[in-house]
Amino acid sequence: MKKELVFTAYNRPDYLRQVLQSWNSARSLKNWDVTFFIEPSEVQEEISDLAMTLNSNVTTIVNPERLGVLVNPWNAINYAFEIKEADF
C-alpha cells in the first residue's frame, strides 16, 4: 500500500509548528510520503523550513500564486491520488 499525506499551509507558522509536533509523535510516520502545498506569503520560507522538521520523506511545493481554500486542497488531494498514486 502506498501512503501519502498532504498538508496545505498558509501564513500560520506557529499553528503549523504545533501540528507538526503532534504528527511527529504518530507511529509509523516514516512509512509515509508527505507533501506540503504552501501558499505564497511573507512567511513561506519559515513554513517550508518547518515542513522539513516532520519525521518523514517530505516534499514541499510552493504555489506560484495564492490558490485559496478551494483550489489548494483540491490540488493537494489530486496530487496524492493522481500523481503519487496513493491508496485510500
C-alpha positions as YAML, in Angstrom:
chain: A
units: angstrom
residues:
- id: 1
  name: MET
  ca: [0.00, 0.00, 0.00]
- id: 2
  name: LYS
  ca: [1.37, 3.40, -0.99]
- id: 3
  name: LYS
  ca: [0.76, 6.05, 1.67]
- id: 4
  name: GLU
  ca: [0.73, 9.79, 1.01]
- id: 5
  name: LEU
  ca: [-0.12, 12.53, 3.48]
- id: 6
  name: VAL
  ca: [-0.72, 16.05, 2.18]
- id: 7
  name: PHE
  ca: [-0.79, 19.35, 4.03]
- id: 8
  name: THR
  ca: [-1.84, 22.78, 2.86]
- id: 9
  name: ALA
  ca: [-0.22, 25.70, 4.65]
- id: 10
  name: TYR
  ca: [-0.55, 29.46, 4.56]
- id: 11
  name: ASN
  ca: [0.61, 32.24, 6.84]
- id: 12
  name: ARG
  ca: [0.37, 30.44, 10.24]
- id: 13
  name: PRO
  ca: [3.79, 29.05, 11.16]
- id: 14
  name: ASP
  ca: [3.06, 28.96, 14.92]
- id: 15
  name: TYR
  ca: [-0.01, 26.78, 14.40]
- id: 16
  name: LEU
  ca: [1.84, 24.59, 11.88]
- id: 17
  name: ARG
  ca: [4.64, 24.06, 14.41]
- id: 18
  name: GLN
  ca: [2.13, 22.66, 16.91]
- id: 19
  name: VAL
  ca: [0.52, 20.44, 14.28]
- id: 20
  name: LEU
  ca: [3.88, 19.01, 13.20]
- id: 21
  name: GLN
  ca: [4.95, 18.35, 16.79]
- id: 22
  name: SER
  ca: [1.81, 16.29, 17.21]
- id: 23
  name: TRP
  ca: [2.28, 14.45, 13.90]
- id: 24
  name: ASN
  ca: [5.88, 13.64, 14.80]
- id: 25
  name: SER
  ca: [4.60, 11.52, 17.66]
- id: 26
  name: ALA
  ca: [2.49, 9.38, 15.31]
- id: 27
  name: ARG
  ca: [3.67, 5.80, 14.92]
- id: 28
  name: SER
  ca: [4.95, 4.68, 11.52]
- id: 29
  name: LEU
  ca: [5.03, 8.22, 10.11]
- id: 30
  name: LYS
  ca: [8.35, 7.39, 8.46]
- id: 31
  name: ASN
  ca: [6.46, 4.93, 6.25]
- id: 32
  name: TRP
  ca: [4.51, 7.78, 4.65]
- id: 33
  name: ASP
  ca: [5.46, 10.24, 1.94]
- id: 34
  name: VAL
  ca: [4.38, 13.76, 2.87]
- id: 35
  name: THR
  ca: [3.82, 16.72, 0.56]
- id: 36
  name: PHE
  ca: [3.18, 20.29, 1.67]
- id: 37
  name: PHE
  ca: [1.34, 22.67, -0.64]
- id: 38
  name: ILE
  ca: [2.40, 26.09, 0.57]
- id: 39
  name: GLU
  ca: [0.67, 29.29, -0.38]
- id: 40
  name: PRO
  ca: [2.93, 32.28, -1.07]
- id: 41
  name: SER
  ca: [3.26, 34.72, 1.84]
- id: 42
  name: GLU
  ca: [5.84, 36.66, 3.80]
- id: 43
  name: VAL
  ca: [6.44, 33.57, 5.98]
- id: 44
  name: GLN
  ca: [6.58, 30.91, 3.27]
- id: 45
  name: GLU
  ca: [10.30, 30.26, 3.92]
- id: 46
  name: GLU
  ca: [9.60, 29.66, 7.61]
- id: 47
  name: ILE
  ca: [6.73, 27.34, 6.69]
- id: 48
  name: SER
  ca: [8.97, 25.42, 4.26]
- id: 49
  name: ASP
  ca: [11.62, 25.05, 6.96]
- id: 50
  name: LEU
  ca: [9.03, 23.82, 9.45]
- id: 51
  name: ALA
  ca: [7.73, 21.28, 6.94]
- id: 52
  name: MET
  ca: [11.17, 19.72, 6.79]
- id: 53
  name: THR
  ca: [11.06, 19.01, 10.55]
- id: 54
  name: LEU
  ca: [8.48, 16.29, 10.01]
- id: 55
  name: ASN
  ca: [9.95, 12.83, 10.62]
- id: 56
  name: SER
  ca: [9.16, 11.53, 7.16]
- id: 57
  name: ASN
  ca: [10.04, 11.82, 3.48]
- id: 58
  name: VAL
  ca: [8.92, 15.42, 2.88]
- id: 59
  name: THR
  ca: [8.38, 17.31, -0.37]
- id: 60
  name: THR
  ca: [7.38, 20.97, -0.45]
- id: 61
  name: ILE
  ca: [5.56, 22.69, -3.28]
- id: 62
  name: VAL
  ca: [5.25, 26.47, -3.12]
- id: 63
  name: ASN
  ca: [2.40, 27.65, -5.30]
- id: 64
  name: PRO
  ca: [3.35, 30.44, -7.74]
- id: 65
  name: GLU
  ca: [0.23, 32.35, -6.64]
- id: 66
  name: ARG
  ca: [-2.26, 32.05, -3.81]
- id: 67
  name: LEU
  ca: [-4.86, 29.46, -4.78]
- id: 68
  name: GLY
  ca: [-7.12, 29.71, -1.74]
- id: 69
  name: VAL
  ca: [-9.08, 27.27, 0.38]
- id: 70
  name: LEU
  ca: [-10.86, 25.62, -2.52]
- id: 71
  name: VAL
  ca: [-8.17, 25.06, -5.14]
- id: 72
  name: ASN
  ca: [-5.09, 24.42, -2.97]
- id: 73
  name: PRO
  ca: [-6.62, 21.49, -1.01]
- id: 74
  name: TRP
  ca: [-8.12, 20.08, -4.20]
- id: 75
  name: ASN
  ca: [-4.69, 20.20, -5.87]
- id: 76
  name: ALA
  ca: [-3.14, 18.50, -2.84]
- id: 77
  name: ILE
  ca: [-5.63, 15.63, -2.83]
- id: 78
  name: ASN
  ca: [-5.48, 15.27, -6.59]
- id: 79
  name: TYR
  ca: [-1.68, 15.12, -6.39]
- id: 80
  name: ALA
  ca: [-1.84, 12.32, -3.82]
- id: 81
  name: PHE
  ca: [-4.15, 10.14, -5.88]
- id: 82
  name: GLU
  ca: [-3.30, 11.02, -9.47]
- id: 83
  name: ILE
  ca: [0.42, 11.85, -9.37]
- id: 84
  name: LYS
  ca: [1.64, 9.79, -6.41]
- id: 85
  name: GLU
  ca: [-0.94, 7.03, -7.00]
- id: 86
  name: ALA
  ca: [-1.58, 6.66, -3.27]
- id: 87
  name: ASP
  ca: [-4.04, 4.15, -1.92]
- id: 88
  name: PHE
  ca: [-7.07, 5.12, 0.11]
...
